[in-house]
């Protein structure tokens, strides 16, 4: 039989051979899978009659008769083996038999009858297929991986050949004797692989392993997708961890080993999900961590580099792919393999539902009358425009249309394009909103201005444009915190109403995934068959993306300045250097406030100072809502509003749904991403400029800064930690209040929390390697990635340094030095600008007057706010947050740094008796706001944190008179506990301690991370050996104690005032220090300051010393103003006193008090 095999190294492996111990049908089957005859002859044998049973039925665990024979049931089950088949030996005695007449068996999971294609020894643990390899195949593998000469010498030494031949000559064949030697088994092949650290490909099945070995790749076959991993369970059968099969672990113990995983490409959705799950599990085990990512165990080994080879289909297995497309095509797939981390990230954005594939530059879909339609199409392919005919037709026939967005400006823009009215404009145009309107998902509840009622939308059309971001906003945004449970319930009822009637839901997104589709179907509560469209169109034109890999964006800013300085100024009366250089520049930043060194505000100030003649506009969440700013309302007509500016600075406000369609307008786009937004949002941000001729300069932080929860990229781990922390907090609270109970299935909305965890883990995965993942995403979108000028110059300098002759090295060095100095200058300038702007902002906030609670609520509810109104709002929040202490510039700066949570935790560590009270009231408030339900991700209790820090012994460190050294018993005990309970430190405190750090360093890290302070070195002492040792003491700023006094006074008064306070006031009041949300978060419904005053005022008359307390309250000017506003009287002191005196006189007459 003529066996033709493809070669990867130009060597012919075509020979005539047919082993007499293998049936022709079996030989042809293996040959058809692209397996070389040498491998077939060394590993496969045909068996029939009683012989298959000898290879399979040998386990001592099988039920047997007294005579030793297996029982009749087993014999009947395996009776079909006698008809024959082929057998392949695995590692050890274990192997695989493929019967010519396979049996049928019932699937225990599905109950369906299935054909058992392959038989393995029953009651015997599975192993791996580590096939025997001939010298010929081994030589081909060695050549492909750069070990040809070494392997050739090894071969010739083994056979003691009297002559020397090159590897190529050996493969071509020298004579029949040498050819016969090459066909024999290389017994030491796998030891050679182990010693030389050659990459290993893990595949699914023995024939696939043979095909890969034939193609020149070291391959190990698994009996199934789960065959490489074992599971350790506790005595209750609960899973503890997953670990590698020992046969595989010996290869993984070699440091730096490359593993490639190449499993089958399946069409069935459930199978694809299972395959993806097992790839990730196996890959994580190769990396030395269990499937939960919980660190290394007792049998630690160095982490391996794991890559995933994705078969494109329709060929199911790698053997089919090689046979149908050739080895050279698989070589290309091998080089395009994806590292496990990025593969796992991409996997979470896949669609496994059956989909209609398209390849259209612009979408043109015919939508059905009802059902769920999901559209995944790249940015700029007309997803929104495709909806216009459907919307117009629906409104013409009186069918209601609802557009849901996650951002007001984006929603307005979409509604304008679709011809719909936005919810806030309904009063002005009531007749236009009869058959539909648009709203933000935050308004999806009955008390909003939309007065939303899901039952009103039967048979309607619901548009979820950017559905992935809508769902993420619903489940995670801080603007939804207080009413998230209600919003989730309303959204669920809306899905049920629309899909349960003859309504139509259109969900579309450039990054649409199973997560979003699954969530919509789960909300419906019944089986829905979605109609899924996937537009695989990619722009043929590549956009040039210049990536800056430095530690900070100063080199990017250097390039920005060079372009601006070389472009001249635009407009009348200004000289243009050239047509290209006079084009505007767009800057995309994910940082907006003055806190960021390269934020929108600070970069605008820096550029305005450097180029006062240029027209610069800043577009962010504040300017688009400030009617005094040039950017006000620009989102609805973005192209016309920005075309006359030289520099446009933008924040993520225009991140999605906004299309900048100006052609041949921009000179370049500059983007600085600190990781405050996720990878997908960053890609969306860059895609706003549709002109692909415009180059993008991109700097991204190595790691993102917005990880969620315990920062895990595995959603199960993230969710387990959330549940663990909440349960511990609940146990602490129940020790104080035995009546407190939470129904986890009913009150904690687990179905929504699970989806939140999936989305959150996906975000975390991208942020862990933010820059790398972003660049990979841009590459996947078809962009051309280039290095920055600085990096190109550095590489050129390195190249010239090894040149024997001087070929311009000095000039390159001079250029490199110039670039470094320019970047240093701009970094210093950015730092100076940031510091000045921060100081000015802090002074501006501090000089504002304190408004009343009523005024604050009015400001908070306004959609359009000026800079002064934002300052008043911020001043009030800081004043309240810190207990009413004077708002100074220093306090504003401290709050801007994010020190408030650290002060709060420090306060509760000093007063632990108050933390349970705070948590109980916080939980009760959230349950009331959610009508008896609350989302787990919104519960932020502190009792467990305080308890953990107490158990570490942190209170002993607070003693101002105590002194510590690096050898102090308290320091070592603290550090030992942190390392011993590192898992709990991560879960409860959110810190990952460094086990290699010194004890004092560990203590300092915990203190700085949790309370914002550390032990201060007060002196050094000289030891007997002459060395010096530092002495530390805990020192706390007096300003912090002033804030604590205010908090303690307020919490103490509120605690004493609970009894006797009207229930209506109790329900609307929260006694915790953390009432006012963090910056950029909405205020809660309960008006804190005013109602606190009235609570104290009411309870004043129930106390025996009410008169002096009343006089004390009346001495507060703000209190008088609040009373005046509440009573709707003129703010005159005499009127207020008269009112109070009348109350007191009436009380005396009636003997009320």
PAMINU-370490 format. One record per residue (C-alpha): x, y, z. Coordinates in steps of 0.2 Angstrom, whole numbers, plus 5000, padded with zeros to 4 digits. Last residue first. Layout:
     u     v     w
     X     Y     Z
...
END
This chain:
     u     v     w
  4785  5334  5392
  4767  5335  5386
  4761  5344  5401
  4748  5352  5390
  4752  5370  5396
  4770  5366  5396
  4770  5359  5378
  4760  5374  5372
  4773  5386  5379
  4787  5376  5371
  4779  5376  5354
  4776  5394  5355
  4794  5397  5361
  4800  5387  5345
  4790  5398  5334
  4796  5414  5342
  4814  5408  5341
  4812  5405  5322
  4804  5421  5319
  4817  5430  5329
  4831  5422  5320
  4825  5427  5302
  4825  5415  5288
  4807  5419  5283
  4796  5404  5286
  4793  5388  5275
  4795  5378  5291
  4808  5366  5283
  4817  5381  5276
  4818  5390  5293
  4823  5375  5302
  4837  5372  5290
  4843  5390  5291
  4842  5389  5310
  4852  5373  5310
  4865  5381  5299
  4868  5395  5311
  4871  5383  5326
  4868  5392  5342
  4850  5385  5342
  4857  5368  5344
  4866  5372  5360
  4851  5381  5367
  4840  5366  5364
  4853  5355  5373
  4853  5366  5387
  4833  5365  5388
  4832  5346  5385
  4841  5340  5400
  4827  5328  5406
  4827  5320  5388
  4811  5317  5378
  4810  5335  5372
  4827  5333  5363
  4821  5318  5354
  4811  5328  5342
  4826  5340  5339
  4838  5326  5337
  4828  5318  5324
  4825  5335  5316
  4843  5338  5315
  4847  5321  5308
  4833  5323  5295
  4841  5339  5289
  4858  5332  5288
  4853  5315  5280
  4840  5318  5267
  4835  5299  5264
  4834  5296  5245
  4852  5292  5243
  4864  5303  5235
  4871  5299  5218
  4889  5293  5215
  4902  5304  5207
  4912  5305  5223
  4908  5292  5236
  4891  5291  5242
  4884  5301  5257
  4879  5289  5271
  4896  5282  5275
  4897  5287  5293
  4882  5276  5297
  4867  5281  5306
  4855  5280  5292
  4839  5289  5292
  4823  5287  5282
  4816  5272  5292
  4820  5280  5309
  4811  5297  5303
  4795  5287  5298
  4796  5277  5314
  4795  5293  5325
  4810  5293  5337
  4806  5288  5355
  4821  5275  5356
  4833  5278  5341
  4839  5294  5349
  4853  5286  5360
  4861  5279  5345
  4859  5295  5335
  4867  5305  5348
  4882  5292  5350
  4884  5291  5331
  4885  5310  5330
  4897  5313  5344
  4908  5298  5338
  4908  5305  5321
  4913  5323  5326
  4926  5316  5338
  4933  5305  5324
  4935  5320  5313
  4945  5329  5326
  4955  5313  5329
  4960  5314  5310
  4965  5332  5312
  4977  5327  5326
  4987  5316  5314
  4990  5298  5320
  5007  5292  5326
  5011  5274  5329
  5029  5271  5335
  5044  5263  5327
  5062  5260  5333
  5075  5256  5320
  5089  5245  5323
  5108  5249  5321
  5122  5237  5319
  5137  5237  5331
  5135  5219  5337
  5129  5225  5354
  5114  5235  5345
  5113  5253  5342
  5096  5261  5343
  5088  5271  5330
  5074  5284  5332
  5056  5289  5329
  5052  5278  5314
  5034  5280  5310
  5022  5265  5310
  5010  5267  5296
  4995  5276  5291
  4981  5275  5277
  4970  5264  5287
  4969  5248  5277
  4983  5249  5264
  4995  5259  5274
  4992  5248  5290
  4993  5231  5280
  5009  5237  5271
  5017  5242  5287
  5014  5226  5295
  5021  5216  5280
  5036  5227  5280
  5039  5224  5298
  5038  5205  5296
  5050  5205  5282
  5044  5202  5264
  5045  5185  5256
  5027  5180  5260
  5021  5195  5251
  5003  5199  5257
  4989  5199  5244
  4976  5212  5251
  4957  5214  5249
  4954  5214  5268
  4941  5200  5269
  4945  5189  5254
  4963  5192  5251
  4968  5192  5270
  4957  5176  5271
  4968  5168  5258
  4984  5174  5267
  4979  5166  5283
  4996  5160  5288
  5005  5175  5280
  4994  5188  5289
  4995  5178  5305
  5014  5177  5304
  5015  5196  5301
  5005  5200  5317
  5014  5188  5328
  5031  5195  5321
  5026  5213  5324
  5019  5210  5342
  5034  5200  5347
  5045  5214  5342
  5060  5210  5332
  5058  5223  5318
  5056  5236  5332
  5041  5243  5341
  5037  5257  5353
  5021  5259  5363
  5016  5276  5370
  5004  5280  5356
  4995  5263  5358
  4988  5260  5340
  4999  5244  5337
  4990  5234  5351
  4974  5238  5341
  4981  5229  5326
  4981  5212  5334
  4978  5201  5319
  4962  5196  5327
  4957  5214  5328
  4960  5216  5310
  4949  5201  5306
  4935  5208  5317
  4936  5225  5309
  4935  5218  5291
  4921  5206  5296
  4911  5220  5303
  4913  5232  5288
  4898  5229  5277
  4898  5233  5259
  4882  5225  5251
  4880  5231  5234
  4887  5216  5225
  4875  5205  5235
  4860  5213  5227
  4846  5217  5239
  4828  5212  5241
  4814  5217  5253
  4808  5232  5244
  4825  5236  5237
  4826  5252  5246
  4820  5243  5262
  4833  5230  5260
  4846  5243  5257
  4841  5252  5273
  4841  5237  5283
  4858  5232  5278
  4865  5249  5282
  4857  5249  5298
  4864  5232  5303
  4881  5237  5297
  4882  5254  5307
  4876  5246  5323
  4888  5232  5320
  4902  5245  5318
  4898  5255  5333
  4905  5243  5347
  4921  5243  5337
  4925  5261  5342
  4944  5263  5338
  4943  5250  5325
  4928  5258  5319
  4937  5275  5317
  4951  5267  5308
  4939  5259  5295
  4931  5276  5292
  4948  5284  5290
  4953  5271  5277
  4937  5273  5268
  4939  5292  5267
  4957  5292  5261
  4953  5292  5243
  4966  5304  5237
  4952  5317  5233
  4946  5316  5251
  4963  5321  5257
  4964  5335  5245
  4947  5341  5250
  4952  5340  5269
  4968  5350  5265
  4959  5363  5256
  4948  5365  5271
  4930  5360  5274
  4927  5364  5293
  4921  5348  5302
  4903  5343  5299
  4905  5325  5302
  4918  5321  5289
  4905  5315  5276
  4893  5329  5279
  4906  5342  5275
  4913  5333  5260
  4896  5330  5253
  4891  5348  5255
  4907  5355  5247
  4905  5343  5232
  4887  5349  5229
  4892  5367  5230
  4907  5364  5218
  4896  5355  5206
  4884  5371  5206
  4899  5382  5203
  4905  5372  5188
  4887  5372  5181
  4875  5358  5182
  4862  5351  5169
  4854  5335  5175
  4848  5342  5191
  4844  5329  5205
  4859  5332  5215
  4857  5351  5215
  4839  5350  5221
  4845  5337  5235
  4859  5349  5240
  4847  5364  5241
  4835  5353  5252
  4850  5348  5263
  4855  5366  5265
  4870  5374  5257
  4887  5375  5265
  4897  5390  5257
  4910  5387  5244
  4928  5392  5249
  4934  5374  5252
  4929  5369  5235
  4939  5382  5226
  4954  5380  5237
  4954  5361  5233
  4952  5364  5215
  4966  5377  5215
  4978  5365  5224
  4973  5350  5213
  4976  5361  5197
  4993  5367  5204
  4998  5349  5208
  4992  5342  5191
  5001  5356  5181
  5017  5353  5190
  5016  5334  5187
  5012  5337  5169
  5027  5348  5167
  5038  5336  5175
  5032  5322  5163
  5034  5334  5149
  5052  5338  5153
  5056  5319  5156
  5049  5315  5139
  5059  5329  5131
  5075  5322  5140
  5072  5304  5134
  5068  5310  5116
  5084  5320  5115
  5094  5306  5122
  5088  5294  5109
  5092  5307  5095
  5109  5309  5102
  5111  5290  5103
  5105  5288  5085
  5118  5302  5079
  5132  5293  5088
  5128  5276  5080
  5128  5283  5063
  5136  5268  5054
  5152  5266  5064
  5159  5250  5058
  5158  5232  5066
  5140  5233  5070
  5135  5227  5087
  5131  5244  5094
  5121  5248  5078
  5108  5236  5082
  5106  5242  5100
  5104  5260  5094
  5091  5254  5081
  5081  5245  5094
  5081  5261  5105
  5076  5272  5090
  5062  5260  5086
  5057  5261  5105
  5057  5280  5105
  5048  5282  5089
  5034  5271  5095
  5031  5253  5090
  5019  5248  5076
  5003  5238  5077
  4992  5237  5061
  4974  5236  5065
  4964  5221  5060
  4952  5220  5075
  4962  5205  5082
  4977  5217  5082
  4967  5229  5092
  4962  5216  5104
  4980  5210  5106
  4985  5227  5110
  4972  5229  5123
  4976  5212  5131
  4995  5217  5132
  4991  5234  5140
  4978  5228  5152
  4987  5212  5158
  4977  5210  5174
  4964  5222  5168
  4957  5211  5154
  4954  5196  5166
  4946  5208  5179
  4933  5214  5167
  4929  5195  5163
  4928  5192  5181
  4916  5206  5183
  4904  5200  5169
  4903  5183  5176
  4901  5189  5194
  4887  5201  5189
  4878  5186  5180
  4879  5176  5196
  4872  5191  5206
  4857  5192  5195
  4852  5174  5198
  4857  5176  5216
  4844  5190  5220
  4849  5191  5238
  4832  5191  5246
  4825  5175  5239
  4838  5162  5238
  4849  5169  5252
  4835  5172  5264
  4842  5184  5276
  4840  5183  5295
  4841  5196  5309
  4830  5190  5324
  4846  5185  5335
  4852  5203  5334
  4869  5205  5342
  4876  5187  5337
  4866  5189  5321
  4877  5204  5316
  4893  5194  5317
  4885  5179  5308
  4879  5191  5294
  4897  5198  5292
  4903  5180  5290
  4890  5176  5278
  4894  5192  5268
  4912  5188  5267
  4909  5170  5261
  4896  5175  5248
  4907  5187  5240
  4922  5176  5241
  4912  5162  5232
  4906  5174  5219
  4924  5179  5214
  4930  5161  5214
  4915  5156  5203
  4918  5171  5191
  4936  5166  5188
  4946  5182  5184
  4948  5186  5202
  4950  5204  5208
  4943  5200  5225
  4928  5211  5221
  4932  5221  5205
  4948  5227  5197
  4948  5245  5192
  4966  5250  5191
  4972  5241  5175
  4989  5233  5173
  5003  5238  5161
  4995  5255  5159
  4990  5260  5141
  4998  5272  5129
  4991  5273  5111
  4995  5284  5096
  4981  5281  5083
  4983  5285  5065
  4969  5293  5055
  4967  5284  5038
  4954  5273  5046
  4941  5287  5047
  4928  5281  5059
  4934  5291  5074
  4923  5283  5088
  4933  5267  5086
  4946  5272  5099
  4933  5273  5113
  4926  5256  5108
  4943  5248  5110
  4945  5257  5127
  4928  5250  5132
  4932  5233  5127
  4948  5234  5137
  4940  5240  5153
  4940  5258  5159
  4950  5265  5173
  4965  5256  5165
  4976  5271  5164
  4972  5273  5146
  4980  5287  5136
  4975  5289  5118
  4981  5301  5104
  4971  5302  5088
  4980  5309  5073
  4979  5322  5059
  4960  5323  5059
  4949  5329  5045
  4951  5318  5030
  4934  5311  5034
  4923  5317  5048
  4912  5303  5053
  4913  5304  5072
  4900  5291  5078
  4894  5290  5095
  4886  5274  5102
  4901  5270  5114
  4915  5279  5122
  4909  5297  5120
  4908  5300  5138
  4923  5290  5140
  4933  5306  5140
  4937  5318  5126
  4950  5331  5122
  4947  5340  5105
  4962  5350  5098
  4961  5362  5084
  4942  5366  5085
  4931  5370  5070
  4925  5352  5067
  4919  5349  5085
  4901  5354  5085
  4897  5349  5068
  4902  5331  5070
  4895  5329  5088
  4878  5334  5084
  4868  5326  5098
  4884  5324  5109
  4887  5342  5109
  4874  5346  5122
  4886  5358  5131
  4903  5357  5124
  4905  5376  5123
  4902  5377  5142
  4889  5388  5151
  4875  5375  5149
  4886  5363  5159
  4880  5345  5156
  4892  5341  5141
  4906  5349  5151
  4904  5338  5167
  4903  5321  5159
  4917  5325  5147
  4921  5334  5131
  4935  5347  5132
  4937  5359  5118
  4953  5368  5112
  4955  5382  5100
  4973  5386  5098
  4982  5403  5101
  4985  5399  5119
  4997  5384  5114
  5008  5380  5129
  4996  5386  5143
  4981  5379  5134
  4990  5363  5131
  4994  5361  5150
  4977  5366  5156
  4968  5354  5144
  4980  5340  5149
  4975  5344  5167
  4956  5344  5165
  4956  5328  5153
  4967  5318  5165
  4986  5315  5162
  4992  5317  5180
  4975  5311  5187
  4968  5319  5202
  4961  5334  5192
  4947  5324  5186
  4944  5316  5169
  4954  5300  5167
  4950  5288  5153
  4958  5299  5140
  4955  5301  5121
  4964  5315  5112
  4958  5321  5095
  4970  5331  5084
  4965  5344  5071
  4973  5345  5054
  4985  5359  5050
  5000  5347  5048
  4991  5338  5034
  4987  5353  5023
  5004  5361  5027
  5011  5374  5039
  4995  5383  5041
  4997  5401  5046
  4983  5409  5057
  4973  5424  5052
  4957  5414  5049
  4958  5396  5056
  4970  5384  5061
  4986  5386  5070
  5003  5378  5066
  5005  5360  5063
  5023  5357  5069
  5021  5363  5087
  5005  5352  5088
  5014  5337  5080
  5029  5338  5091
  5018  5341  5107
  5009  5325  5104
  5025  5315  5101
  5031  5321  5118
  5014  5317  5125
  5017  5299  5119
  5034  5299  5127
  5027  5305  5143
  5014  5291  5144
  5021  5282  5159
  5030  5265  5161
  5035  5264  5143
  5026  5253  5130
  5020  5266  5118
  5009  5258  5104
  5007  5266  5087
  4991  5260  5079
  4990  5261  5060
  4972  5258  5054
  4971  5243  5042
  4960  5244  5027
  4951  5228  5023
  4938  5232  5037
  4932  5216  5045
  4915  5208  5041
  4911  5193  5052
  4893  5199  5055
  4885  5187  5068
  4866  5186  5068
  4857  5176  5081
  4839  5172  5082
  4836  5167  5100
  4826  5152  5104
  4818  5156  5120
  4813  5143  5134
  4805  5151  5149
  4810  5163  5163
  4812  5178  5152
  4825  5185  5163
  4835  5169  5160
  4834  5172  5141
  4840  5190  5143
  4854  5184  5154
  4860  5170  5142
  4860  5182  5128
  4871  5194  5138
  4883  5181  5144
  4884  5171  5127
  4893  5186  5120
  4890  5202  5110
  4906  5213  5108
  4900  5224  5094
  4883  5224  5102
  4865  5221  5098
  4849  5216  5107
  4833  5217  5098
  4818  5212  5108
  4801  5209  5099
  4784  5208  5106
  4770  5195  5103
  4768  5192  5121
  4778  5182  5133
  4794  5189  5125
  4788  5207  5129
  4781  5204  5146
  4794  5192  5152
  4808  5203  5146
  4800  5218  5155
  4797  5208  5171
  4815  5204  5172
  4820  5222  5169
  4808  5228  5182
  4815  5215  5195
  4833  5220  5190
  4828  5239  5193
  4820  5235  5209
  4836  5226  5216
  4847  5240  5209
  4838  5254  5218
  4851  5260  5230
  4866  5255  5219
  4860  5260  5202
  4871  5275  5200
  4886  5265  5206
  4885  5254  5191
  4887  5236  5193
  4872  5225  5188
  4862  5238  5177
  4878  5245  5170
  4884  5228  5165
  4868  5224  5157
  4868  5240  5147
  4886  5238  5143
  4883  5221  5135
  4867  5227  5127
  4876  5241  5117
  4859  5245  5109
  4845  5236  5118
  4829  5241  5107
  4813  5234  5114
  4798  5232  5101
  4781  5231  5109
  4769  5217  5110
  4766  5220  5128
  4774  5236  5134
  4762  5243  5147
  4765  5228  5159
  4783  5233  5162
  4777  5249  5171
  4789  5264  5171
  4784  5280  5179
  4797  5288  5166
  4801  5302  5178
  4806  5288  5190
  4796  5281  5204
  4789  5266  5194
  4806  5259  5189
  4817  5258  5174
  4824  5275  5175
  4842  5269  5179
  4840  5260  5162
  4842  5276  5153
  4827  5281  5143
  4820  5281  5125
  4803  5284  5118
  4788  5275  5111
  4771  5276  5103
  4764  5290  5113
  4780  5299  5114
  4778  5311  5100
  4761  5317  5107
  4769  5322  5123
  4782  5334  5115
  4788  5346  5129
  4782  5334  5143
  4791  5320  5134
  4808  5328  5133
  4815  5320  5148
  4810  5302  5141
  4820  5305  5125
  4809  5307  5109
  4812  5295  5094
  4817  5298  5077
  4830  5284  5076
  4845  5295  5074
  4839  5307  5088
  4835  5292  5099
  4852  5286  5097
  4860  5302  5102
  4849  5305  5117
  4853  5287  5123
  4872  5291  5121
  4870  5307  5131
  4859  5299  5145
  4870  5283  5147
  4865  5265  5149
  4853  5264  5135
  4835  5257  5133
  4825  5261  5117
  4806  5257  5119
  4795  5256  5103
  4776  5255  5103
  4767  5249  5088
  4756  5262  5081
  4756  5256  5062
  4767  5271  5057
  4777  5269  5073
  4782  5251  5068
  4787  5256  5051
  4798  5270  5056
  4806  5259  5069
  4810  5245  5057
  4816  5257  5044
  4828  5265  5057
  4835  5249  5065
  4849  5247  5052
  4856  5264  5056
  4860  5258  5073
  4870  5243  5068
  4878  5252  5054
  4895  5243  5052
  4905  5256  5061
  4910  5244  5076
  4909  5226  5072
  4893  5216  5072
  4885  5205  5084
  4866  5205  5082
  4854  5196  5094
  4835  5194  5090
  4823  5188  5103
  4805  5185  5097
  4792  5194  5087
  4788  5201  5070
  4805  5196  5062
  4819  5208  5057
  4825  5209  5040
  4843  5214  5041
  4854  5226  5031
  4870  5228  5040
  4884  5238  5032
  4901  5231  5026
  4892  5214  5026
  4900  5197  5029
  4886  5187  5038
  4885  5171  5048
  4868  5166  5054
  4871  5159  5072
  4868  5143  5082
  4873  5149  5100
  4891  5147  5105
  4894  5166  5105
  4911  5171  5111
  4916  5185  5123
  4921  5175  5138
  4932  5164  5126
  4942  5180  5122
  4948  5182  5140
  4952  5163  5141
  4962  5164  5125
  4971  5180  5132
  4976  5171  5148
  4980  5154  5139
  4992  5161  5126
  4985  5161  5109
  4992  5150  5095
  4995  5159  5078
  5012  5150  5076
  5003  5133  5078
  4989  5138  5066
  5002  5142  5053
  5011  5126  5055
  4994  5118  5053
  4992  5126  5036
  5010  5119  5031
  5005  5102  5037
  4991  5100  5024
  4973  5106  5022
  4962  5091  5022
  4974  5078  5030
  4980  5091  5043
  4963  5097  5047
  4956  5080  5049
  4970  5075  5061
  4967  5091  5071
  4949  5086  5074
  4932  5092  5069
  4936  5100  5052
  4923  5114  5049
  4932  5122  5058
  4944  5135  5063
  4954  5124  5075
  4960  5135  5090
  4977  5131  5096
  4979  5136  5114
  4995  5141  5123
  5002  5137  5140
  5018  5143  5147
  5023  5132  5162
  5023  5137  5180
  5037  5129  5190
  5031  5114  5201
  5023  5113  5218
  5018  5096  5224
  5011  5103  5241
  4999  5115  5234
  5001  5131  5223
  4989  5145  5223
  4971  5146  5224
  4967  5149  5205
  4951  5140  5207
  4955  5128  5193
  4971  5123  5203
  4987  5132  5200
  5004  5126  5193
  5003  5133  5176
  4999  5116  5169
  4985  5115  5181
  4978  5131  5174
  4979  5125  5156
  4970  5109  5160
  4955  5119  5168
  4955  5132  5154
  4954  5118  5141
  4941  5109  5151
  4929  5123  5152
  4932  5127  5133
  4928  5109  5129
  4912  5109  5140
  4906  5125  5132
  4909  5118  5115
  4900  5102  5119
  4885  5111  5125
  4884  5122  5109
  4886  5108  5097
  4897  5113  5082
  4913  5105  5089
  4931  5110  5085
  4942  5097  5094
  4956  5100  5107
  4973  5107  5103
  4982  5112  5119
  5000  5118  5117
  5012  5117  5132
  5028  5126  5132
  5040  5121  5147
  5047  5136  5156
  5053  5126  5171
  5052  5107  5169
  5040  5100  5181
  5026  5101  5168
  5034  5085  5159
  5033  5075  5175
  5015  5082  5178
  5008  5074  5163
  5010  5056  5169
  5005  5062  5187
  4988  5068  5180
  4987  5086  5184
  4978  5094  5198
  4960  5100  5202
  4956  5106  5219
  4944  5103  5234
  4929  5096  5227
  4916  5090  5239
  4914  5072  5242
  4910  5073  5260
  4927  5066  5265
  4936  5079  5254
  4938  5079  5236
  4954  5079  5224
  4950  5080  5206
  4961  5073  5192
  4966  5082  5176
  4972  5076  5159
  4958  5065  5154
  4944  5078  5155
  4944  5082  5136
  4944  5063  5132
  4956  5048  5131
  4971  5061  5131
  4984  5061  5117
  5002  5067  5119
  5010  5076  5105
  5028  5081  5100
  5025  5090  5084
  5033  5085  5067
  5018  5082  5056
  5019  5063  5059
  5019  5067  5078
  5003  5078  5076
  4994  5064  5066
  4999  5051  5079
  4992  5062  5093
  4976  5064  5083
  4975  5046  5081
  4976  5044  5100
  4962  5056  5105
  4960  5074  5111
  4976  5083  5110
  4990  5090  5121
  5004  5098  5111
  5022  5097  5119
  5035  5110  5117
  5053  5103  5118
  5062  5105  5135
  5078  5096  5129
  5078  5084  5144
  5060  5079  5143
  5060  5077  5124
  5075  5066  5125
  5067  5056  5139
  5052  5054  5127
  5063  5048  5113
  5073  5035  5123
  5066  5020  5115
  5068  5027  5097
  5058  5013  5088
  5063  5006  5072
  5059  5014  5055
  5075  5023  5054
  5085  5007  5055
  5075  5000  5040
  5079  5016  5030
  5098  5014  5035
  5097  4996  5028
  5088  5001  5012
  5100  5015  5007
  5103  5033  5010
  5085  5039  5014
  5079  5057  5012
  5077  5058  5031
  5095  5054  5034
  5101  5066  5020
  5092  5080  5028
  5098  5076  5046
  5116  5077  5039
  5126  5061  5037
  5142  5055  5046
  5150  5038  5043
  5154  5022  5053
  5137  5021  5060
  5137  5016  5079
  5118  5014  5078
  5116  5024  5094
  5129  5036  5090
  5122  5039  5073
  5105  5043  5081
  5112  5055  5094
  5122  5064  5081
  5106  5066  5071
  5097  5072  5086
  5110  5085  5090
  5110  5091  5072
  5091  5092  5070
  5087  5101  5087
  5079  5117  5080
  5061  5113  5083
  5056  5107  5066
  5072  5097  5064
  5070  5088  5080
  5052  5083  5076
  5058  5076  5059
  5072  5066  5067
  5060  5059  5080
  5048  5053  5065
  5063  5044  5057
  5069  5037  5073
  5052  5029  5076
  5040  5035  5090
  5031  5025  5103
  5015  5034  5108
  5012  5043  5124
  4993  5041  5125
  4988  5046  5142
  4981  5037  5157
  4963  5031  5163
  4960  5024  5180
  4955  5006  5178
  4937  5000  5183
  4934  4996  5165
  4948  4994  5153
  4945  5007  5139
  4932  5005  5125
  4930  5017  5111
  4915  5021  5100
  4902  5018  5113
  4886  5022  5103
  4873  5033  5112
  4856  5030  5119
  4849  5045  5128
  4846  5047  5147
  4855  5064  5147
  4867  5062  5161
  4868  5043  5163
  4870  5041  5144
  4863  5024  5140
  4874  5012  5131
  4876  5005  5113
  4889  4993  5108
  4902  4995  5094
  4904  4982  5080
  4922  4985  5073
  4928  4988  5091
  4940  5002  5095
  4951  4997  5109
  4961  5009  5120
  4976  5006  5132
  4981  5004  5150
  4995  4992  5154
  5008  5006  5156
  5006  5022  5145
  4994  5019  5131
  4993  5004  5119
  4982  5005  5104
  4970  4991  5100
  4961  4988  5084
  4944  4979  5082
  4937  4962  5083
  4920  4953  5083
  4924  4946  5100
  4923  4963  5108
  4904  4963  5106
  4902  4952  5121
  4908  4966  5132
  4891  4969  5141
  4887  4951  5141
  4903  4946  5149
  4901  4960  5162
  4883  4954  5167
  4889  4935  5167
  4902  4938  5181
  4921  4939  5179
  4930  4922  5181
  4939  4920  5197
  4932  4903  5201
  4922  4911  5215
  4914  4922  5203
  4920  4940  5199
  4915  4958  5200
  4928  4969  5193
  4939  4978  5205
  4954  4966  5201
  4954  4975  5184
  4959  4963  5169
  4945  4964  5156
  4953  4976  5143
  4969  4968  5135
  4964  4950  5139
  4946  4954  5133
  4952  4960  5116
  4961  4943  5114
  4945  4932  5116
  4940  4933  5098
  4948  4948  5089
  4963  4959  5090
  4972  4971  5077
  4987  4980  5083
  4992  4998  5084
  5008  5006  5092
  5024  5003  5083
  5017  4999  5066
  5005  5014  5066
  5019  5025  5071
  5030  5019  5057
  5016  5020  5045
  5014  5039  5047
  4997  5045  5054
  4987  5057  5042
  4970  5051  5049
  4966  5041  5033
  4982  5031  5037
  4974  5027  5054
  4958  5021  5045
  4968  5012  5031
  4978  5002  5044
  4962  4997  5053
  4954  4992  5036
  4970  4983  5031
  4970  4972  5046
  4986  4974  5057
  4997  4960  5061
  5004  4958  5043
  5011  4976  5044
  5009  4985  5027
  5024  4995  5020
  5027  5006  5005
  5036  5022  5009
  5033  5041  5007
  5042  5050  5021
  5050  5063  5009
  5060  5077  5018
  5056  5096  5014
  5055  5100  5033
  5036  5100  5036
  5032  5084  5026
  5015  5077  5020
  5012  5059  5021
  5009  5047  5006
  5007  5028  5010
  5007  5017  4995
  5000  5000  5000
END
